[in-house]
Amino acid sequence: MEFIGFPGLWGLKFNIGRVAFTVFNIPIYWYGIIIAFGFLLAVMLGMKDSRKFGLDPDTIIDLVLFAAPVAIITARLYYVIFSWEMFKDNPIDIINTRKGGLAIYGAVIGAVIVAYIFAKKRKLSVLNLFDFASPYLALAQGIGRWGNFVNQEAYGTPTTLPWGMTGSDIGNTPVHPTFLYESIWDIALFIFLLWFRKRKKLNGEVFFLYMILYGAGRFWIESLRTDSLMLGSLRISQVLAFLFVVVFTIVFVTRRRKAALASTDNIEIGVSEYGAVLERLKEEEENQAGNSVADFTADSTADSAADATGDVLADEQTLNGEISEGEGETSSEKPANEGTQNESVQNESVQNEGVQKDEA
């Protein structure tokens, strides 16, 4: 009888096997059921929230139909490549995934490649699509890890902690339930990413944080496991986790710094409500500045016109005064001339009279 126990937790013991039920003598394994449940729940939640991010639910279905098969294939290839000793004598087992043997990093790599190509073909924002999908990927991982629990795999080194796990395949020595550690970490990551997704400042930040935080948790958890996939003396998943943490941390910090140094016009504020408020405030400030310039220009024009009008009036008054003075001088000279002419006439008359008397 297969069992899984936690002797340090009040002697908890579960009699559970790998096979859930059979259909026409074909065994259906808990591993596949649990992974399928996590996958379908993530898809349903994604479809429910897709319109908030400008994505049609049908688009999500189309993406899943392309990404899911590829992710399964790449997850299996990743596992087979780094555990070839298990398959080299019986290659037919490569296609038998019902008993386990799917590597999450292989699935993530395959899904990211397909999603990138899909977004380009559909003319969607790649980073926005990645930001949208990242929380649900973490959720599916968190649920899927319980398939490792039923299979009694992905466990760690011996421990004296009260939650140490034993089992019919594990043995009676309690070991770290590393599947549980990762499940808790992934569920917490799902909740955090949902919260952060509404507060991101730049597209891509949710996806970058997923790669950073999942990688950090996986790096620690992988160090406890006894069944890690190896590349020589290195735990391959631990190496990848470390690289992802370093690379995406640099990308995240660099993009934030560039955004902080750039002008407001060049800041990419994504699709958050905070960004929309900033845009509205910016437009209002520009409108107020434009109105102030227009008012200043109008006032300056009016003042200039008034000054010009005053100058014209002053010039007209001066000209009128000069004309009046000229007319006065002309009229005063006219009577004087007339008097002089009269005196000359009178003198001529007197002289003529004197001449007439002498002749007489």
C-alpha positions in Angstrom: 0.0 0.0 0.0 1.4 3.4 -1.0 1.4 6.0 1.7 2.7 9.5 2.5 3.2 10.5 6.1 4.2 13.5 8.3 5.2 11.9 11.6 6.1 15.2 13.2 2.6 16.6 12.6 0.5 14.4 14.9 1.4 11.3 12.9 -0.5 12.4 9.8 -0.6 9.6 7.2 -2.3 9.5 3.8 -2.9 6.2 1.9 -2.8 7.5 -1.6 -1.4 6.0 -4.8 -0.4 7.4 -8.1 -3.4 6.1 -10.0 -6.7 8.0 -9.5 -8.9 5.6 -11.5 -8.9 3.6 -14.7 -10.9 4.0 -17.9 -11.1 0.8 -20.0 -8.2 -0.6 -18.1 -6.2 2.6 -18.8 -4.8 4.1 -15.6 -5.4 7.8 -15.1 -2.8 9.3 -12.8 -3.3 12.0 -10.1 -0.2 13.7 -11.5 -1.9 14.5 -14.8 -5.3 15.4 -13.2 -3.7 17.9 -10.8 -1.6 19.6 -13.5 -4.6 19.8 -15.8 -6.7 21.3 -13.0 -4.1 24.0 -12.3 -3.7 24.7 -16.0 -7.5 25.0 -16.6 -8.0 27.2 -13.5 -5.3 29.6 -14.7 -6.8 29.8 -18.2 -10.3 30.5 -16.8 -9.1 33.3 -14.5 -7.1 34.7 -17.4 -10.1 34.8 -19.7 -12.1 36.5 -16.9 -9.6 39.3 -16.5 -8.4 39.6 -20.1 -10.6 42.6 -21.2 -9.1 44.7 -18.5 -5.8 44.5 -20.4 -7.2 45.1 -23.8 -7.2 41.3 -24.7 -10.2 39.4 -26.0 -11.0 36.1 -24.3 -10.8 34.4 -27.7 -7.3 35.6 -28.1 -6.4 33.9 -24.8 -7.9 30.7 -26.0 -5.9 30.9 -29.3 -2.7 31.5 -27.4 -3.3 28.6 -25.1 -4.0 26.3 -28.0 -0.6 27.1 -29.5 1.4 27.5 -26.2 0.2 24.5 -24.2 1.4 21.7 -26.6 4.7 23.4 -27.1 5.2 23.9 -23.4 4.6 20.2 -22.7 7.0 19.2 -25.4 9.8 21.6 -24.2 9.2 20.6 -20.6 9.7 16.9 -21.5 12.7 17.6 -23.7 14.3 19.6 -20.9 13.8 16.7 -18.5 15.0 14.0 -20.9 18.1 15.9 -22.0 19.3 16.4 -18.5 18.4 12.8 -17.3 19.3 10.9 -20.4 20.7 7.9 -18.4 17.0 7.1 -17.5 16.0 6.9 -21.2 18.9 5.8 -23.3 18.1 2.1 -22.9 14.4 2.5 -23.4 13.7 5.6 -25.6 10.0 4.8 -25.9 9.6 6.1 -22.4 10.4 9.6 -23.6 6.8 10.0 -24.7 5.3 8.5 -21.6 4.6 11.6 -19.4 1.8 10.2 -17.3 4.1 9.1 -14.6 5.9 12.5 -14.3 9.0 14.0 -15.8 8.1 17.5 -16.8 10.5 20.3 -16.0 8.9 23.6 -15.3 11.8 25.7 -16.7 11.4 23.8 -20.0 7.7 24.7 -20.0 8.4 28.3 -19.3 10.9 28.7 -22.0 8.6 27.0 -24.6 5.6 29.1 -23.6 7.6 32.4 -23.7 8.8 31.7 -27.2 5.3 30.8 -28.5 3.8 33.8 -26.7 6.4 36.2 -28.3 5.7 34.9 -31.8 2.0 34.9 -31.2 2.0 38.6 -30.0 4.1 39.7 -33.0 1.8 37.9 -35.5 -1.3 39.4 -33.8 0.3 42.9 -33.5 -0.1 42.8 -29.7 2.2 44.4 -27.1 4.6 41.6 -26.2 5.5 42.9 -22.7 1.8 43.7 -21.9 0.9 40.1 -22.8 3.7 38.7 -20.7 2.6 41.0 -17.8 -0.9 39.7 -18.1 0.0 36.0 -18.2 2.7 35.9 -15.5 0.5 35.7 -12.4 -1.6 32.8 -13.8 1.6 30.9 -14.7 2.7 31.1 -11.1 -0.7 29.9 -10.0 -0.6 26.9 -12.3 2.9 26.0 -11.0 1.7 26.2 -7.4 -1.1 23.8 -8.0 0.8 21.5 -10.3 3.5 20.9 -7.6 1.0 18.7 -5.7 1.4 16.2 -8.5 4.9 15.7 -7.2 3.4 15.1 -3.7 1.3 12.2 -5.0 4.2 10.8 -7.1 6.5 11.1 -4.0 9.1 13.0 -6.0 10.8 16.4 -5.9 11.6 16.0 -2.2 14.6 17.2 -0.3 17.3 16.1 2.1 16.6 14.6 5.5 15.3 17.1 8.1 14.3 17.1 11.8 11.7 19.8 11.2 8.1 18.8 12.3 6.8 18.9 8.7 9.4 16.3 7.5 7.8 13.9 5.0 8.0 10.1 4.8 6.5 7.7 2.3 6.4 4.3 0.8 8.9 5.3 -1.8 10.7 8.0 0.2 11.4 5.8 3.2 11.0 6.3 7.0 13.5 9.1 7.3 11.7 12.5 7.2 12.8 14.7 4.3 12.1 18.3 3.3 8.8 18.5 1.4 10.3 20.7 -1.2 7.2 20.4 -3.4 5.3 22.1 -0.6 7.9 24.9 -0.3 7.6 25.7 -3.9 3.8 25.4 -4.0 3.6 27.9 -1.1 6.1 30.2 -2.8 4.3 30.1 -6.1 0.9 30.8 -4.6 2.3 33.8 -2.7 4.0 34.9 -5.9 0.6 34.7 -7.7 -1.1 36.9 -5.1 1.8 39.5 -5.1 1.9 39.7 -8.9 -1.9 40.3 -9.1 -1.4 43.2 -6.6 1.7 44.6 -8.4 0.1 44.3 -11.9 -2.2 47.2 -11.1 0.7 49.4 -9.9 3.4 48.8 -12.4 5.0 51.8 -14.0 6.4 50.2 -17.1 5.2 47.4 -19.3 7.2 44.2 -18.7 7.7 44.8 -15.0 5.3 42.1 -13.9 7.0 39.5 -16.1 10.5 40.6 -14.9 9.4 40.3 -11.3 8.1 36.8 -11.9 11.4 35.7 -13.3 13.3 37.4 -10.5 11.2 36.1 -7.6 10.5 32.7 -8.9 14.2 32.3 -9.7 15.1 33.4 -6.2 12.8 30.9 -4.6 13.8 28.1 -6.9 17.5 28.7 -6.4 17.1 28.1 -2.6 14.6 25.2 -2.9 16.7 23.5 -5.6 19.7 23.4 -3.1 17.6 21.1 -0.8 16.5 18.6 -3.5 18.1 15.2 -4.0 16.7 14.6 -7.5 17.9 17.7 -9.3 18.7 17.5 -13.0 22.5 17.9 -13.4 24.9 19.3 -15.9 28.1 17.8 -14.8 28.4 18.8 -11.1 26.0 21.7 -11.5 22.3 21.7 -10.7 21.0 23.0 -14.1 17.8 24.5 -12.7 19.8 26.3 -10.0 22.1 27.7 -12.6 19.2 29.0 -14.7 17.5 30.4 -11.6 20.6 32.4 -10.7 21.1 33.7 -14.3 17.5 34.8 -14.5 17.6 36.6 -11.2 20.7 38.5 -12.2 19.7 39.3 -15.7 16.1 40.4 -15.0 17.1 42.4 -11.9 19.5 44.4 -14.1 16.8 44.9 -16.7 14.2 46.0 -14.2 16.5 48.5 -12.4 18.0 49.9 -15.6 14.5 50.5 -17.1 13.3 52.2 -13.9 16.4 54.5 -13.8 16.0 55.5 -17.4 12.3 56.3 -16.9 13.2 58.4 -13.9 15.8 60.4 -15.8 13.6 60.8 -18.9 11.2 63.7 -19.3 7.6 63.3 -18.6 6.9 63.1 -22.3 9.1 60.0 -22.7 8.0 58.1 -19.6 6.2 54.9 -20.4 3.5 54.6 -17.8 1.8 51.4 -19.0 -1.9 50.9 -18.5 -2.2 51.6 -14.8 -4.8 54.1 -13.3 -1.9 56.1 -11.9 -0.5 56.6 -15.4 -3.9 57.8 -16.7 -4.1 60.4 -13.9 -0.6 61.7 -14.7 -1.6 62.1 -18.3 -4.7 64.1 -17.4 -2.8 66.4 -15.1 -0.2 67.0 -17.8 -2.8 67.9 -20.3 -4.5 70.4 -17.9 -1.1 72.1 -17.2 -0.4 72.4 -20.9 -3.9 74.0 -21.5 -3.4 76.4 -18.6 0.0 77.4 -19.9 -1.5 78.0 -23.4 -4.2 80.2 -22.0 -1.7 82.3 -20.0 0.3 83.0 -23.1 -2.8 83.9 -25.1 -3.9 86.4 -22.3 -0.5 87.9 -22.1 -0.3 88.4 -25.9 -3.8 90.0 -26.0 -3.0 92.4 -23.2 0.3 93.4 -24.9 -1.5 94.1 -28.2 -4.2 96.2 -26.5 -1.6 98.3 -24.7 0.4 98.9 -27.9 -2.7 99.9 -29.7 -3.7 102.4 -27.0 -0.2 103.9 -27.0 -0.3 104.3 -30.8 -3.7 106.0 -30.7 -2.5 108.5 -28.0 0.5 109.4 -30.1 -1.7 110.0 -33.2 -4.0 112.3 -31.2 -1.1 114.2 -29.8 0.3 114.8 -33.2 -3.0 116.0 -34.5 -3.4 118.5 -31.7 0.2 119.8 -32.3 -0.5 120.2 -36.0 -3.8 122.0 -35.4 -2.0 124.5 -33.1 0.6 125.2 -35.6 -2.0 125.9 -38.3 -3.9 128.3 -36.0 -0.8 130.3 -35.2 0.0 130.7 -38.9 -3.5 132.0 -39.7 -3.2 134.6 -36.8 0.1 136.0 -38.1 -1.3 136.3 -41.6 -4.4 138.2 -40.5 -2.4 140.7 -38.4 0.0 141.5 -41.3 -2.9 142.2 -43.7 -4.3 145.3 -42.0 -0.8 146.8 -41.6 -0.2 146.5 -45.3 -3.6 148.0 -46.1 -2.7 151.1 -43.9 0.6 151.7 -45.6 -1.0 151.6 -49.0 -3.7 154.2 -48.0 -1.0 156.6 -46.7 0.9 156.3 -50.1 -2.3 157.1 -52.0 -3.0 160.1 -49.8 0.6 161.5 -50.3 0.3 161.2 -54.0 -3.0 163.1 -53.9 -1.4 166.0 -52.0 1.5 166.2 -54.3 -0.9 166.3 -57.4 -2.8 169.1 -55.8 0.4 171.1 -55.2 1.5 170.7 -58.8 -1.9 171.9 -60.1 -1.7 175.1 -57.9 1.8 176.0 -59.3 0.6 175.6 -62.8 -2.2 177.8 -62.1 
